[in-house]
Amino acid sequence: MTSTELRLDQLRGPVPPIPHNARTIAALTSNPACSRRAVMDSAGVDKRAVAARVGFPPPYGQSPFAITRTQAFESQVKANGCAELLRMLREVLDLSIPEVAYQDLEDVAGNASQEVRHKLARQVLGAAANGADDFGTLFDHPLLRLPVGGRQVFLEPDLIAFQFQGTFHVIEIKSFAVIDGQADGGKVAAAAVQSAVYVVALRRLLADLGHDPAVVSHNVVLVCPENFSNHAVATKIDVRRQLTVLNRQLDRMTRIDSLLQPLAPALTFDLAPDRDGKPTRPVGELCDALEHIPARYSPDCLSMCELSYFCRDEARGTTHALGRSVSEELGSVESVAMALGLAGGSLTPSPEQVEAAGVLRAALRLRNECFGLPA
């Protein structure tokens, strides 16, 4: 075990790490400047439990009903050797698929080790890319790996990789409904970003084996129930834009080693649970630990991060709390009080604030004109 892994274990405390998934990576890359989330996610800290302990529990989460519905719908789609899925793939990909060979990579002779499962995925998917038909056409639950912040993290996707005529497609199964040909735009967008994470991971796996990453198509197949029934419908989604953003953000993310270096040696997010699993860590001490790592809050975090309500309270009065577009427009003007002072002329802008001050003064003049106030 490396010194970085030991330090991350110390930050997490004596509890199993929370594994990454496509949703957490998509959220992490949407805000790469947030060191707090990068460190806590790399360490596998249970952010939901930490947020609850400091008095800001996230008011959302996937309900047991939604999880059960998703599992039931997924089982239906995969029933009878994926016969229903194969029918949809013929239609949506416009391919003449005579037959399909299904292989589940979730279990390796009872060995649940991530390293073993990933090794099997590399072997099977690599053989399929070489044109070995004996290795199958549909690959369920391949365990992928992706470098995030300089550290390799395992992805346990609930997906199927479909390979036919030398091209792989990622298939994402979701339980939200497509009603009259339309689905919730936000849910489709989230599914597209998550699918892009899988495409990136699968491309890197095949590239490591010497294959052209382009053999993994940028068109992913989204399978959802149609209308108010459990009848499945498949749609092809182009995720090239999501792939561009995702690759750029992954490349920009600071290596975790450099984020860990300035942290105090005794810093930890250990909740010190008692025998019943109830946290005993003093709240003030845990808040101090959180504030030791800088965050980069924006309103988008509210739908993506379990710590967002704590960070929003912490960011009160800053321009970051007004949204990313406002924060970027104002540059080094980091507080609302400073922005008001520059707009009204009570503060003199520094050289790097001159442009932002001009924007603020213009905005104040426009406001005064709209309300009939003196300039």
Sequence and secondary structure as in RCSB ss.txt:
>XXXX:A:sequence
MTSTELRLDQLRGPVPPIPHNARTIAALTSNPACSRRAVMDSAGVDKRAVAARVGFPPPYGQSPFAITRTQAFES
QVKANGCAELLRMLREVLDLSIPEVAYQDLEDVAGNASQEVRHKLARQVLGAAANGADDFGTLFDHPLLRLPVGG
RQVFLEPDLIAFQFQGTFHVIEIKSFAVIDGQADGGKVAAAAVQSAVYVVALRRLLADLGHDPAVVSHNVVLVCP
ENFSNHAVATKIDVRRQLTVLNRQLDRMTRIDSLLQPLAPALTFDLAPDRDGKPTRPVGELCDALEHIPARYSPD
CLSMCELSYFCRDEARGTTHALGRSVSEELGSVESVAMALGLAGGSLTPSPEQVEAAGVLRAALRLRNECFGLPA
>XXXX:A:secstr
  HHHHHHHHHH SS      HHHHHHHHHSTT HHHHHHHHHT  HHHHHHHTT   S    HHHHHHHHHHHH
HHHHHHHHHHHHHHHHHTT       EEE S BTTB  HHHHHHHHHHHHHHHHTT GGG SEEES  EEEEETT
EEEEE   EEEEEETTEEEEEEE  S BBTTB  HHHHHHHHHHHHHHHHHHHHHHHHTT  GGGB SEEEEEEE
BTTSS EEEEEEE HHHHHHHHHHHHHS  HHHHHTTS TT      B TTS B S HHHHHHHHHTS     GG
GGGT TTHHHHHHHTTTBGGGG HHHHHHHTT  BHHHHHHHHHTSS   GGGHHHHHHHHHHHHHHHHHTT   
